[in-house]
Structure formats: C-alpha cells, structure tokens
C-alpha cells in the first residue's frame, strides 16, 4: 500500500472517529436538555458509531503495519475480538432503551419532552456532520479502494434514519403534544441497533472461526487465476478473513519444463493481479507442475 493511500485512509478513519466523538458529546447534552428517549436511542447509535469508527481506524492503522516475529500474519484478529465486545455492549444498550420506552408507554403518562428546539438543532447538526463525513469517506474509498472505509461510509449513511426519527419525534411532541411517539421512535431505533449489533457479531465471529471469504471475492480470484497468462489450472483455493484482511492461499499449475525464474515470474504476476483487484488481501501462491497426480498422503487436494 502506497504512503498516499495510507494517508488518505487514515484521514478518513480520523475524521470518522472525530465526528463520532462530536456527535456523542452533542447528543449527550441534548439528552440532558430534552429527556427524550428517541434522542437517547440516537445517542446509543452514535456511541456504536464511535466504537465502530475506532475499530475502523485501528484496522487501517494495523493494515499499514508490517507483520513482526510474534505475529507473522499480522494483528488483524484483534479487530474481531473488539467487535464481539462492541456488539454485546450495543445489544445491552438497546435493551435498556427498549425497557425504558415500554415502561413509559405502559405508564399511561409519558414523560414530558423539554427543550424541543435545542434537541432538533442538535439533530440537524448531527445530520449535517454525518453527510459531510460520508462524502469525504466516499472520496477516499474511490481513491484507495479501502473496504474498511467503504463499510464505515455505508454504516454512517444508515445512521441518518435515527437522527431523522428523533427530529420527527421532537417536532410532534412540541406541536401536537404527542410525547408517546418519542417512545415508539426509541423502540424502532433500538431494534435497528440490535440488527446492526447482530450483523457485527456474526462478521466478527466468522472472522475468528476462519470462515471463508465472501463468495464474490472467491469467484473473482478464481476468474483472475483462470485467465492469467501461463497458468494452466489451479486447485486448493482456500480463503479466510481476519479483521479487515482476507487471506488467500492457492496452488497454481504451471509448465514443468520452464525455468524456475519463469515459474516465479508467473506466480508473482498473478499475485499482483489479485492484489490490484482486492487490495485488502494477503495472497500466498504455491506452484505445481501441470498434470501431477495428487500424492496419496494428500487426499484433501481437490482439482478445480
């Protein structure tokens, strides 16, 4: 990865974390002013954003670090461990918000919402900051192709919904005295939090359990290998994801009569082609002479 790409990715990660910190502070203040559960749900959502953004920043930072003697495959698994903890925290927060919202609805006397205008102003500012961040992240992703930045951008784009819901809730409570809608919006936002947390949990769990990479990536790697000059075939293509890095191992079949230098050049060229298409991968290629019969001690070898 070039220094320019690293700087751009880091700028996106720092911007994401900075916006998340700002939003948490603003919404914490707005919650104190309004006592609105929909604002509380939006605050929890921003807290999740902060954790995800810090994880994304760590992923970008780790991706820029070379492997060391103690971690030959890098440190990316730490991202998945952190994500598991994040998802559990998010689900607990959503449970607390839901419990408070249901309690308010069942009480028959929803708590009054205060300082409506201040709360709406904070939510509007939150939307503006989020849109500005998404635009910058998309610019960076178009230049670097970073999957982490792309994912973080999509995550923030989806977070506009709780902010808009909080504005509608505060507006309805202010104009029509419909305080109950605040609890309804909060429950909807809490459900969104749980769905997002479960998605994070599954992704992190799959990474820790060495689950195969996305099928589209596997198909893309297969197509690159199948059409690469000098490659007569391939087998034993195995993938696994760890944090933001996808590890790709494969055997390619080459002309056994060519020189070692020529075989090495083909393998290196194929590796570069895969990395160009999928920058966030770690590729290892083993070279076999074409037509070699699988060794009896290696029954797992599968022809492709």
Phi and psi in degrees as a GROMACS rama.xvg file:
@    title "Ramachandran Plot"
@    xaxis  label "Phi"
@    yaxis  label "Psi"
@TYPE xy
-72.1709  159.055  UNK-2
-62.8261  -34.7888  UNK-3
-63.3081  -43.5381  UNK-4
-65.5617  -39.8411  UNK-5
-62.2963  -44.1545  UNK-6
-63.1545  -42.7713  UNK-7
-63.4139  -45.3925  UNK-8
-63.133  -41.0724  UNK-9
-65.3045  -37.6502  UNK-10
-62.9305  -39.439  UNK-11
-66.3598  -41.1209  UNK-12
-65.4485  -42.565  UNK-13
-66.7766  -40.9814  UNK-14
-61.9363  -41.3514  UNK-15
-62.4817  -47.4161  UNK-16
-66.1327  -38.4405  UNK-17
-65.187  -44.5142  UNK-18
-63.1722  -41.0225  UNK-19
-62.3597  -43.1966  UNK-20
-61.3711  -43.4139  UNK-21
-61.9163  -44.3282  UNK-22
-65.6987  -39.5832  UNK-23
-61.6914  -44.6441  UNK-24
-64.2944  -45.088  UNK-25
-62.758  -45.1493  UNK-26
-73.4658  -29.078  UNK-27
-64.3069  -41.6105  UNK-28
-64.819  -43.9846  UNK-29
-63.4113  -36.6089  UNK-30
-63.3634  -42.4339  UNK-31
-63.7833  -32.6489  UNK-32
-78.5958  -38.2472  UNK-33
-102.704  -25.6197  UNK-34
58.1159  29.9441  UNK-35
-90.0179  129.156  UNK-36
-69.7233  -30.4556  UNK-37
-66.7678  -35.457  UNK-38
-67.5701  -38.2413  UNK-39
-61.5144  -40.9735  UNK-40
-64.795  -41.2848  UNK-41
-65.6132  -35.4175  UNK-42
-63.4539  -44.7978  UNK-43
-61.91  -38.1093  UNK-44
-63.8005  -41.5653  UNK-45
-68.2706  -33.9819  UNK-46
-63.4984  -39.2976  UNK-47
-63.1167  -42.0313  UNK-48
-57.8027  -41.87  UNK-49
-61.6769  -45.0141  UNK-50
-65.3453  -42.2064  UNK-51
-64.9085  -40.4327  UNK-52
-65.503  -41.3041  UNK-53
-64.4824  -37.6922  UNK-54
-64.8011  -39.9987  UNK-55
-65.0252  -41.2837  UNK-56
-63.7339  -41.334  UNK-57
-63.1157  -38.8683  UNK-58
-62.308  -44.2897  UNK-59
-63.8756  -41.9886  UNK-60
-65.342  -43.5609  UNK-61
-65.1959  -37.9171  UNK-62
-62.0435  -28.4718  UNK-63
-82.377  -12.6444  UNK-64
-88.7045  136.749  UNK-65
-74.2862  155.934  UNK-66
-64.8126  152.7  UNK-67
-118.599  -176.766  UNK-68
-64.0943  -34.0608  UNK-69
-85.6917  -17.5606  UNK-70
-135.884  76.4291  UNK-71
-63.0932  -26.2765  UNK-72
-102.289  15.7871  UNK-73
87.3788  -168.768  UNK-74
-120.491  17.958  UNK-75
-67.217  -20.954  UNK-76
-64.4288  -23.0722  UNK-77
-61.1507  -29.78  UNK-78
-61.8  -42.8167  UNK-79
-67.5889  -39.0096  UNK-80
-62.5576  -43.8437  UNK-81
-64.0538  -39.6514  UNK-82
-63.9425  -35.7091  UNK-83
-61.2461  -46.2473  UNK-84
-62.9554  -40.2697  UNK-85
-60.2029  -45.8688  UNK-86
-63.0018  -39.2787  UNK-87
-65.8541  -40.059  UNK-88
-63.8056  -42.1172  UNK-89
-62.3259  -45.5346  UNK-90
-64.0989  -36.6228  UNK-91
-65.2273  -42.0414  UNK-92
-62.7761  -43.0065  UNK-93
-62.7908  -37.3459  UNK-94
-64.3221  -41.4915  UNK-95
-64.2804  -43.6788  UNK-96
-63.6081  -43.6613  UNK-97
-62.6898  -43.8361  UNK-98
-59.7926  -44.9731  UNK-99
-65.4423  -39.3183  UNK-100
-66.7669  -44.4579  UNK-101
-64.7426  -39.4389  UNK-102
-61.8239  -40.155  UNK-103
-64.7665  -43.0188  UNK-104
-65.0626  -40.8626  UNK-105
-73.9761  -21.9846  UNK-106
-67.9955  -22.3489  UNK-107
79.965  -10.6975  UNK-108
-131.611  80.6121  UNK-109
-55.6235  141.081  UNK-110
-63.0585  138.88  UNK-111
-66.0697  143.092  UNK-112
-93.4055  130.938  UNK-113
-113.191  164.579  UNK-114
47.7736  51.8728  UNK-115
-56.1397  -45.6518  UNK-116
-64.1078  -38.8605  UNK-117
-64.7433  -41.8964  UNK-118
-64.1543  -43.3684  UNK-119
-63.2599  -40.687  UNK-120
-60.5058  -41.1944  UNK-121
-64.8629  -41.748  UNK-122
-65.4466  -39.9131  UNK-123
-64.1435  -43.2923  UNK-124
-62.1502  -38.4799  UNK-125
-61.6942  -42.7355  UNK-126
-63.2577  -43.231  UNK-127
-61.646  -45.2103  UNK-128
-63.4676  -40.2123  UNK-129
-64.567  -44.0248  UNK-130
-62.5422  -42.9909  UNK-131
-61.1856  -41.6091  UNK-132
-64.7524  -44.8589  UNK-133
-60.3148  -41.5319  UNK-134
-62.0593  -42.2182  UNK-135
-68.0859  -42.4713  UNK-136
-60.9523  -40.6536  UNK-137
-66.321  -36.3417  UNK-138
-62.8653  -46.1258  UNK-139
-63.6039  -45.2043  UNK-140
-62.193  -34.9703  UNK-141
-68.9614  -26.2496  UNK-142
-87.4489  -34.1643  UNK-143
-109.672  -22.6091  UNK-144
73.0791  16.2446  UNK-145
-66.0756  122.624  UNK-146
-68.3102  -32.8421  UNK-147
-64.9363  -45.9672  UNK-148
-65.5416  -40.3828  UNK-149
-60.7367  -45.7177  UNK-150
-64.1134  -42.3269  UNK-151
-64.3378  -37.4449  UNK-152
-63.0382  -45.6943  UNK-153
-63.2186  -37.1723  UNK-154
-62.793  -46.5592  UNK-155
-66.6205  -34.8476  UNK-156
-61.7567  -41.0018  UNK-157
-68.7912  -22.321  UNK-158
-77.9434  -4.45593  UNK-159
-65.5056  -27.7368  UNK-160
-62.1196  -50.4135  UNK-161
-60.7673  -35.4292  UNK-162
-64.5793  -44.6456  UNK-163
-64.4451  -40.5849  UNK-164
-61.1277  -39.6146  UNK-165
-65.7819  -39.7558  UNK-166
-61.7385  -47.0959  UNK-167
-61.1047  -39.5568  UNK-168
-64.3852  -47.6828  UNK-169
-64.7454  -38.4251  UNK-170
-64.7097  -45.8334  UNK-171
-65.1909  -39.0537  UNK-172
-66.7465  -36.3289  UNK-173
-72.6301  -45.3818  UNK-174
-85.349  -36.3531  UNK-175
-117.559  -0.474316  UNK-176
67.5089  26.1927  UNK-177
-92.0637  67.7045  UNK-178
-63.5384  -26.3404  UNK-179
-63.4611  -28.3193  UNK-180
-64.8502  -24.4177  UNK-181
-60.6711  -43.0073  UNK-182
-68.7967  -37.2976  UNK-183
-63.712  -45.6844  UNK-184
-62.0931  -39.8883  UNK-185
-62.8057  -41.3325  UNK-186
-64.3579  -42.3984  UNK-187
-61.2195  -42.0273  UNK-188
-66.7219  -36.7988  UNK-189
-64.466  -38.7616  UNK-190
-62.1951  -41.4181  UNK-191
-61.2154  -40.0862  UNK-192
-61.097  -43.934  UNK-193
-63.7841  -43.3212  UNK-194
-60.2001  -44.9195  UNK-195
-64.3715  -39.979  UNK-196
-65.1781  -40.8744  UNK-197
-63.734  -37.3085  UNK-198
-65.1784  -43.0696  UNK-199
-62.8561  -43.179  UNK-200
-59.9672  -47.0567  UNK-201
-63.3074  -43.6495  UNK-202
-61.7533  -44.5009  UNK-203
-67.2258  -41.6245  UNK-204
-62.6125  -43.7461  UNK-205
-60.507  -39.1303  UNK-206
-64.3447  -43.4816  UNK-207
-69.1186  -27.1877  UNK-208
-93.8776  12.9119  UNK-209
57.3647  40.4715  UNK-210
-66.3033  152.7  UNK-211
-64.0515  157.376  UNK-212
-69.2759  171.549  UNK-213
-54.0738  135.248  UNK-214
-55.7307  -32.8494  UNK-215
-64.7408  -37.818  UNK-216
-66.8754  -43.2666  UNK-217
-61.1412  -44.859  UNK-218
-62.52  -39.9964  UNK-219
-64.2987  -42.4152  UNK-220
-64.0971  -41.0353  UNK-221
-60.3996  -42.5077  UNK-222
-66.473  -40.2704  UNK-223
-62.5287  -44.9594  UNK-224
-67.4344  -39.4396  UNK-225
-64.3178  -32.7386  UNK-226
-104.234  3.0643  UNK-227
-76.1046  135.461  UNK-228
-59.3473  134.378  UNK-229
89.9983  -12.4708  UNK-230
-94.4613  118.053  UNK-231
-90.5375  -11.9116  UNK-232
170.927  174.547  UNK-233
-152.673  160  UNK-234
-156.27  175.19  UNK-235
50.8313  43.8096  UNK-236
-76.8496  117.107  UNK-237
-128.204  138.707  UNK-238
-132.475  154.853  UNK-239
-155.132  150.961  UNK-240
-111.794  137.729  UNK-241
-136.759  108.548  UNK-242
63.4717  -126.927  UNK-243
-93.0373  0.532795  UNK-244
-107.632  136.83  UNK-245
-109.914  124.871  UNK-246
-94.6182  131.09  UNK-247
-123.208  119.797  UNK-248
-119.7  135.929  UNK-249
-156.959  156.096  UNK-250
-106.029  133.534  UNK-251
-115.91  150.448  UNK-252
-105.427  124.414  UNK-253
-124.2  165.61  UNK-254
-63.8744  117.133  UNK-255
-71.6996  -12.6126  UNK-256
-89.0683  -9.32691  UNK-257
-80.8166  167.009  UNK-258
-72.4178  160.996  UNK-259
-61.7371  -37.4934  UNK-260
-60.7586  -42.7111  UNK-261
-65.7915  -42.567  UNK-262
-62.9882  -42.2313  UNK-263
-62.1749  -40.9172  UNK-264
-62.95  -39.2716  UNK-265
-66.1797  -46.147  UNK-266
-62.6295  -42.3911  UNK-267
-65.8209  -38.5572  UNK-268
-64.9373  -40.8214  UNK-269
-64.6821  -41.6923  UNK-270
-61.0106  -43.4044  UNK-271
-63.6611  -38.0649  UNK-272
-63.8437  -40.6088  UNK-273
-67.3003  -41.2364  UNK-274
-66.806  -33.7058  UNK-275
-65.6453  -40.0641  UNK-276
-76.1018  -34.0696  UNK-277
-133.603  83.9724  UNK-278
-61.1607  -30.7191  UNK-279
-90.0275  45.0277  UNK-280
-125.165  158.239  UNK-281
-120.485  114.254  UNK-282
-110.507  129.323  UNK-283
-125.386  126.569  UNK-284
-122.458  127.939  UNK-285
-104.516  139.867  UNK-286
-108.538  128.91  UNK-287
-121.189  146.459  UNK-288
-67.3948  140.235  UNK-289
-65.9778  140.509  UNK-290
86.9228  2.47151  UNK-291
-72.9263  132.018  UNK-292
-75.2324  134.464  UNK-293
-55.0834  138.608  UNK-294
-70.1683  141.035  UNK-295
-60.1325  -23.7652  UNK-296
-82.6375  1.00505  UNK-297
-128.004  63.0407  UNK-298
-69.6145  -12.2476  UNK-299
-78.7444  -10.6816  UNK-300
-64.782  129.251  UNK-301
-120.935  129.696  UNK-302
-75.6671  144.503  UNK-303
